[in-house]
Amino acid sequence: MKIDSRKKVRDVAGEHIVMMQGKEATDMTRVVALNASALHLHGLLLGREFNDEDVVRLMLDEYDVDEATARRDAAAWIESMKREGLIID
């Protein structure tokens, strides 16, 4: 999978958001806010292919969490990013 590089993160009033482009751009309510952890993972993975295990490894390296927590949080992040169209397979 890969982060969709066509969807750019913007800093708007201190919030990191992705405003949808293309067909979605006609609906100005379609924005996705990224918290600090989501933004950090987005930055680390942008421009490269990755899989679930890569995200787990990054979480273990970057945060003080056990493996079970990293796996759960990685799965939730991937699911959320896919649901919002920010990750493509």
TALIN-V966712 format. One record per residue. N is the residue number from 1. RES is the residue in one small letter. PSI is psi in whole degrees, -180 to 180 (NA if undefined). NEAR is the number of other ideal C-beta (glycine too) atoms within 10 Angstrom. Layout:
N,RES,PSI,NEAR / N,RES,PSI,NEAR
//
This chain:
1,m,167,16 / 2,k,148,13 / 3,i,135,21 / 4,d,105,16 / 5,s,-10,9 / 6,r,-18,11 / 7,k,110,19 / 8,k,140,10 / 9,v,133,18 / 10,r,147,10 / 11,d,113,9 / 12,v,111,11 / 13,a,41,5 / 14,g,-2,5 / 15,e,140,11 / 16,h,114,17 / 17,i,158,15 / 18,v,121,21 / 19,m,128,15 / 20,m,142,19 / 21,q,175,12 / 22,g,-140,9 / 23,k,-37,8 / 24,e,-22,14 / 25,a,-20,10 / 26,t,-19,8 / 27,d,99,9 / 28,m,-7,9 / 29,t,-8,6 / 30,r,84,15 / 31,v,150,15 / 32,v,124,18 / 33,a,136,11 / 34,l,128,20 / 35,n,178,9 / 36,a,-42,8 / 37,s,-44,13 / 38,a,-41,17 / 39,l,-42,16 / 40,h,-47,15 / 41,l,-41,23 / 42,h,-48,19 / 43,g,-39,13 / 44,l,-31,16 / 45,l,-12,18 / 46,l,130,13 / 47,g,8,9 / 48,r,154,9 / 49,e,144,9 / 50,f,166,18 / 51,n,-179,10 / 52,d,-43,12 / 53,e,-34,10 / 54,d,-42,16 / 55,v,-42,22 / 56,v,-47,20 / 57,r,-44,14 / 58,l,-41,18 / 59,m,-41,21 / 60,l,-37,16 / 61,d,-35,9 / 62,e,-28,13 / 63,y,154,12 / 64,d,77,6 / 65,v,156,15 / 66,d,169,9 / 67,e,-40,10 / 68,a,-42,8 / 69,t,-43,14 / 70,a,-42,19 / 71,r,-44,17 / 72,r,-46,14 / 73,d,-36,17 / 74,a,-45,21 / 75,a,-41,13 / 76,a,-42,10 / 77,w,-47,18 / 78,i,-47,18 / 79,e,-47,11 / 80,s,-44,14 / 81,m,-38,23 / 82,k,-44,13 / 83,r,-37,10 / 84,e,-1,16 / 85,g,19,16 / 86,l,-15,19 / 87,i,134,20 / 88,i,148,13 / 89,d,NA,5
//
